[in-house]
Amino acid sequence: MTARFLTAGEALTDIVVRTDGATTEYPGGSPMNVAVALGRLGHDSRLLTRIGSDGRGAAIREHVERSHVRLTPGSIDERPTSTAAAHIQADGSAQYEFDLVWDVDPQGLPDVVDAVHTSSIAAVLAPGAATIAEVVDRYAPTATISYDPNARPALMGDAATARGIIEGIIARAHVVKSSDEDVAWLYGTDDVEDVVASWRELGPTITALTRGGDGAVGFGPAGRVEIASNPVTVADTVGAGDTFSAGILHALAERELLGAARREQLAALTAADLEAVLSTAAGLAAVTVSRPGADPPWRAELG
């Protein structure tokens, strides 16, 4: 089933610095990666963001449009496009340094969508975070709200302050996904699974925790489920979590479980269905990690 998605958040240029010192620039940003993944999977994908009218902004524009994503009308201005330097570690993971301006003009948003996704810096960093909260509140009565905290300590300040803002977005969301590393930083604990399970008490119907090579766990109306990771040769992990988030939304769309009219059905999700949803997400993320940069799969690649 094709669904209508609005993703709200940062788009920027990832400057990937590999272990040998070589650098490559890619369009990036966690929310943009989600929008691209949804567009490539055949959905109606819109992106509310802020990019410049410079060369890097043009590259982002070309990238998202090639992936069948439409920018909302207020997404381009005259300031330079933001950047994130992603330093790739020996294990394929990435550490980030940001040069980011985050405010956003929400003009021209679609009247009706099935789901809204936001993530990472967009929901926390002022002044744009206030706009993102307003967008979420605007659509919450009719759409499914999806959220990935995707912690960026270099920009989010101290964990306690970030946690308060993040839990405010979690309380507005119906679907929340996070990584074990992000939860560990936000809460200062190794009991990351207990934290993600407890988020359901704030309001979400589904919460999920990704654990890299150890697979993922999810918590839903029927309790806890666990899936294994997909065997894959890792090029790098850039965009993997974003593809996982998009994969959850894609799988819910395929089951016609998005939007306010389907909330009762979402609240009755079985353990087997939640396991299948997470398995779909993991399979899509495995494709992304098998190739350099945030390069989510296209529907035609899935067979």
PyMOL commands that set and color helices and strands:
alter all, ss='L'
color gray80, all
select helices_A, chain A and resi 30-40+55-66+120-123+128-139+153-156+159-172+180-187+192-202+212-214+240-254+260-266+271-289+299-302
alter helices_A, ss='H'
color red, helices_A
select strands_A, chain A and resi 4-8+12-17+23-28+44-48+51-52+69-71+76-77+83-88+94-99+115-119+144-148+175-179+206-210+216-220+223-227
alter strands_A, ss='S'
color yellow, strands_A
deselect
rebuild
show_as cartoon
